[in-house]
């Protein structure tokens, strides 16, 4: 029974890239994903190629915020994350 329950765990992901107005990547940008229903917050930092990811999120609606020193804050609300899907949210700071 435990194996059957583990097989039914389905998570979703948000991925993206942080760039500036010219399209250059912004490594080290701080990225936050907030589940709009539960208020649960996850944080990460963009890697050297500006990429970030939030694996294993619960499906639902999210707000994604991206900040970096010297740049205007990027925010998008109502990111719908379906069951078992990966949604791309690219941030142009």
C-alpha positions in Angstrom: 0.0 0.0 0.0 2.8 2.4 0.8 4.4 1.9 -2.7 1.0 2.7 -4.3 0.7 5.9 -2.3 4.2 7.0 -3.2 3.5 6.5 -6.9 0.5 8.8 -6.7 2.5 11.8 -5.5 2.5 14.3 -8.4 4.4 17.6 -8.3 4.8 20.4 -10.7 7.7 22.9 -11.4 8.3 26.5 -12.3 11.5 27.3 -14.3 12.8 30.4 -16.0 15.6 32.7 -16.8 16.3 36.2 -15.3 17.5 38.7 -18.0 18.0 42.5 -18.2 16.3 44.8 -20.7 19.0 44.0 -23.3 18.5 40.2 -22.9 21.7 39.6 -21.0 21.4 37.1 -18.2 21.3 38.2 -14.5 23.1 35.7 -12.4 22.5 35.8 -8.7 19.0 37.2 -9.0 16.8 36.3 -6.0 13.6 34.5 -7.0 10.6 33.8 -4.9 7.5 31.6 -5.6 4.5 32.1 -3.4 1.5 29.7 -3.4 -1.5 32.1 -3.5 -3.8 29.6 -1.7 -1.5 28.5 1.1 1.0 31.3 1.4 3.9 28.8 1.3 7.0 30.5 0.0 10.0 29.0 -1.8 13.2 30.9 -2.5 16.1 30.3 -4.9 18.9 32.2 -6.7 19.5 32.3 -10.4 22.6 30.4 -11.5 25.5 31.8 -13.6 23.4 31.5 -16.8 20.4 33.3 -15.1 18.4 30.1 -14.9 16.3 29.2 -11.9 13.9 26.4 -11.0 11.4 25.4 -8.3 11.0 21.6 -8.6 8.4 19.6 -6.7 5.8 22.3 -6.1 2.2 21.6 -5.3 -0.1 22.4 -8.2 -2.0 25.7 -7.8 -1.7 29.4 -8.4 1.6 31.1 -7.7 3.1 34.6 -7.6 6.7 34.8 -8.9 9.0 37.7 -7.8 12.5 38.3 -9.1 14.9 40.9 -7.7 18.5 41.9 -8.3 20.6 44.8 -7.0 20.4 47.7 -9.5 17.3 46.4 -11.3 13.6 47.1 -11.1 11.6 44.2 -9.4 9.8 41.8 -11.7 6.5 40.2 -10.5 3.9 38.1 -12.1 0.7 37.0 -10.4 -1.6 34.1 -11.2 0.9 31.7 -12.5 -1.3 28.6 -12.9 0.7 25.4 -12.2 -1.2 22.3 -13.4 -0.7 18.9 -11.9 2.5 17.3 -13.2 3.5 20.2 -15.5 6.4 22.5 -15.8 5.6 26.2 -16.3 8.1 28.6 -17.7 8.3 32.2 -16.2 11.1 34.2 -17.7 11.8 37.5 -15.9 13.0 40.6 -17.7 14.3 43.0 -15.1 
